[in-house]
């Protein structure tokens, strides 16, 4: 809340920059802020090189007025066209070609975010290793549902697949331990059974991206 109150002036400054450099419906500068995390994006065309320097200077000036210090360890200026990438709450963003062969933004869950969710689940499996499997599933399902709900945008399919496989193996090991057996019970329990009979969370689907609406004059 304090970050939002303090940095409102920064938002206003960046909104003015957007309007000054706007060309119809196209903007040459964009930004996104969450609390005290801020990303400023500048058009990659060479004629806008000056805008990157100008935005940087204005940001430093505005923060100085507010007596706010930049975290220089986390603050970077980079060129996405040269293979650079940046992180913004939980996601890594980079420039990549789409399936249609055009350049676009590719954003995936950070490795740190994946490690954190697996560690949290691991603690549940360890703490309740002697409990019935339905008790364990009742505890991990809300964790998975919330985490997947946050990351279900962008290009999260590969990360989701990794987490899903990891959870399935943990569930199988828990079941086999309850039967005092080794292994994962691949032939004993089918994948479908884990989800339909046990009710294990199975909503690892990336939300489809909605196409942008065209201005009225461009709709034929």
C-alpha positions as CSV (number, residue, x, y, z in Angstrom):
1,X,0.0,0.0,0.0
2,X,2.8,2.4,0.9
3,X,4.6,1.6,-2.4
4,X,1.4,2.4,-4.3
5,X,0.9,5.7,-2.5
6,X,4.5,6.7,-2.9
7,X,4.9,5.7,-6.5
8,X,1.7,7.2,-7.9
9,X,3.8,10.2,-9.1
10,X,6.0,7.8,-11.1
11,X,2.9,6.3,-12.7
12,X,1.7,9.8,-13.7
13,X,5.0,10.7,-15.2
14,X,5.0,7.5,-17.3
15,X,1.4,8.1,-18.4
16,X,2.4,11.5,-19.7
17,X,5.4,10.0,-21.5
18,X,3.0,7.5,-23.2
19,X,0.7,10.3,-24.4
20,X,3.5,12.6,-25.6
21,X,5.0,9.8,-27.8
22,X,1.8,8.2,-28.9
23,X,1.0,7.7,-32.6
24,X,-2.7,6.9,-32.9
25,X,-3.4,3.6,-31.2
26,X,0.4,2.8,-31.0
27,X,2.5,3.6,-28.0
28,X,6.3,3.9,-28.0
29,X,6.6,3.4,-24.3
30,X,4.7,1.1,-21.9
31,X,5.2,0.2,-18.3
32,X,3.9,-2.2,-15.6
33,X,4.2,-1.8,-11.9
34,X,3.3,-4.1,-9.0
35,X,4.0,-2.4,-5.6
36,X,7.7,-1.4,-5.9
37,X,8.5,-3.6,-8.9
38,X,8.5,-1.6,-12.1
39,X,9.2,-2.5,-15.7
40,X,9.5,0.1,-18.5
41,X,9.4,-1.0,-22.1
42,X,10.5,1.2,-25.0
43,X,9.9,0.6,-28.7
44,X,12.9,-1.2,-30.3
45,X,13.0,1.0,-33.4
46,X,16.2,2.9,-33.7
47,X,14.4,6.3,-33.9
48,X,13.3,5.7,-30.3
49,X,16.7,5.2,-28.8
50,X,16.6,8.6,-27.2
51,X,13.4,7.7,-25.4
52,X,15.1,5.0,-23.4
53,X,17.7,7.4,-22.1
54,X,15.0,10.1,-21.5
55,X,12.8,7.6,-19.6
56,X,15.7,6.5,-17.4
57,X,16.6,10.1,-16.5
58,X,13.1,11.0,-15.7
59,X,12.6,7.9,-13.5
60,X,15.8,8.7,-11.5
61,X,14.6,12.4,-11.1
62,X,11.1,11.4,-10.0
63,X,12.4,8.9,-7.5
64,X,14.9,11.5,-6.1
65,X,12.0,13.9,-5.5
66,X,10.3,11.1,-3.5
67,X,13.5,10.3,-1.6
68,X,13.3,6.7,-2.9
69,X,16.4,4.8,-3.6
70,X,16.8,2.4,-6.6
71,X,17.9,-1.1,-5.8
72,X,20.9,-1.2,-8.1
73,X,21.4,-4.9,-7.7
74,X,18.0,-5.6,-9.3
75,X,17.8,-2.6,-11.7
76,X,18.9,-3.3,-15.3
77,X,18.7,-1.9,-18.7
78,X,18.7,-4.5,-21.5
79,X,17.9,-5.1,-25.1
80,X,15.5,-7.9,-25.6
81,X,16.4,-8.2,-29.3
82,X,19.9,-9.3,-28.2
83,X,18.6,-12.2,-26.2
84,X,18.1,-10.5,-23.0
85,X,15.4,-11.4,-20.5
86,X,13.8,-9.8,-17.4
87,X,11.7,-11.0,-14.5
88,X,8.5,-9.5,-13.2
89,X,6.5,-11.0,-10.3
90,X,7.0,-14.7,-10.8
91,X,7.6,-14.7,-14.6
92,X,10.6,-14.5,-16.9
93,X,10.0,-12.4,-20.0
94,X,12.0,-12.7,-23.3
95,X,11.6,-12.1,-27.0
96,X,11.0,-15.2,-29.1
97,X,9.3,-16.2,-32.3
98,X,5.8,-17.5,-32.1
99,X,4.5,-20.6,-34.0
100,X,3.6,-18.4,-36.8
101,X,7.1,-17.2,-37.1
102,X,6.6,-13.7,-35.9
103,X,8.4,-12.0,-33.0
104,X,6.5,-11.8,-29.7
105,X,6.8,-11.9,-26.0
106,X,7.4,-15.3,-24.3
107,X,6.8,-15.5,-20.6
108,X,7.3,-18.5,-18.4
109,X,7.2,-19.2,-14.6
110,X,10.6,-18.5,-13.0
111,X,12.7,-21.4,-11.9
112,X,12.6,-19.9,-8.4
113,X,8.8,-20.0,-8.5
114,X,8.8,-23.7,-9.5
115,X,11.3,-24.6,-6.8
116,X,9.2,-22.7,-4.2
117,X,6.0,-24.6,-5.0
118,X,7.8,-28.0,-5.0
119,X,9.4,-27.2,-1.7
120,X,6.1,-26.3,-0.2
121,X,4.5,-29.5,-1.4
122,X,7.4,-31.5,-0.3
123,X,6.9,-30.3,3.2
124,X,3.3,-31.4,3.2
125,X,4.2,-34.9,1.9
126,X,6.9,-35.2,4.6
127,X,4.8,-33.9,7.4
128,X,1.8,-36.1,6.6
129,X,3.7,-39.2,5.3
130,X,1.8,-41.4,7.7
131,X,-1.6,-39.9,7.0
132,X,-4.2,-41.4,4.5
133,X,-3.8,-40.2,0.9
134,X,-7.1,-38.4,0.9
135,X,-5.8,-36.2,3.8
136,X,-2.7,-35.4,1.8
137,X,-4.6,-34.6,-1.4
138,X,-7.0,-32.3,0.6
139,X,-4.0,-30.3,1.7
140,X,-2.1,-30.1,-1.6
141,X,-5.0,-29.5,-4.0
142,X,-5.6,-25.9,-2.8
143,X,-1.9,-25.1,-3.0
144,X,-1.8,-26.4,-6.6
145,X,-5.0,-24.7,-7.6
146,X,-3.8,-21.3,-6.4
147,X,-0.3,-21.7,-7.9
148,X,-1.6,-22.9,-11.3
149,X,-4.3,-20.2,-11.3
150,X,-1.6,-17.5,-11.1
151,X,0.7,-18.9,-13.7
152,X,-1.9,-20.2,-16.2
153,X,-1.2,-17.3,-18.6
154,X,1.7,-17.1,-21.1
155,X,3.8,-20.2,-21.9
156,X,3.6,-22.3,-18.7
157,X,2.7,-25.7,-20.3
158,X,6.2,-27.2,-19.9
159,X,6.5,-26.0,-16.3
160,X,3.0,-27.3,-15.5
161,X,4.0,-30.7,-17.0
162,X,7.0,-30.9,-14.8
163,X,5.1,-30.0,-11.6
164,X,2.3,-32.5,-12.5
165,X,4.7,-35.4,-13.0
166,X,6.5,-34.6,-9.8
167,X,3.2,-34.6,-7.8
168,X,2.1,-37.8,-9.4
169,X,5.3,-39.5,-8.4
170,X,4.9,-38.2,-4.8
171,X,1.4,-39.5,-4.6
172,X,2.4,-42.9,-5.9
173,X,5.3,-43.2,-3.5
174,X,2.9,-42.3,-0.6
175,X,0.5,-45.0,-1.7
176,X,3.3,-47.6,-2.1
177,X,4.7,-46.7,1.3
178,X,1.3,-47.3,2.8
179,X,1.4,-50.8,1.3
180,X,4.9,-51.2,2.6
181,X,6.3,-51.6,-1.0
182,X,9.0,-50.0,-3.0
183,X,8.6,-48.2,-6.4
184,X,5.8,-46.1,-7.9
185,X,3.1,-48.6,-8.6
186,X,3.0,-47.8,-12.3
187,X,1.0,-51.0,-13.2
188,X,-1.0,-50.9,-9.9
189,X,-2.7,-47.6,-10.4
190,X,-3.4,-45.8,-13.7
191,X,-2.9,-42.1,-14.1
192,X,-6.7,-41.7,-14.7
193,X,-7.4,-43.4,-11.3
194,X,-5.3,-40.9,-9.5
195,X,-7.4,-38.1,-10.7
196,X,-10.9,-39.6,-10.9
197,X,-10.8,-41.9,-7.9
198,X,-8.6,-39.9,-5.6
199,X,-9.7,-36.5,-6.7
200,X,-6.1,-35.2,-7.3
201,X,-6.0,-31.7,-8.8
202,X,-5.9,-31.9,-12.6
203,X,-6.4,-28.3,-13.8
204,X,-3.0,-27.8,-15.4
205,X,-4.3,-25.9,-18.4
206,X,-3.0,-22.6,-19.8
207,X,-5.7,-20.1,-20.3
208,X,-6.2,-19.3,-24.0
209,X,-5.2,-15.8,-25.0
210,X,-8.1,-13.6,-26.3
211,X,-7.4,-11.9,-29.6
212,X,-7.1,-8.1,-29.4
213,X,-10.2,-6.3,-30.6
214,X,-9.6,-4.1,-33.6
215,X,-10.7,-0.5,-33.7
216,X,-14.1,0.0,-35.4
217,X,-12.6,1.5,-38.6
218,X,-10.4,-1.6,-39.1
219,X,-13.2,-4.2,-38.8
220,X,-14.4,-5.2,-42.3
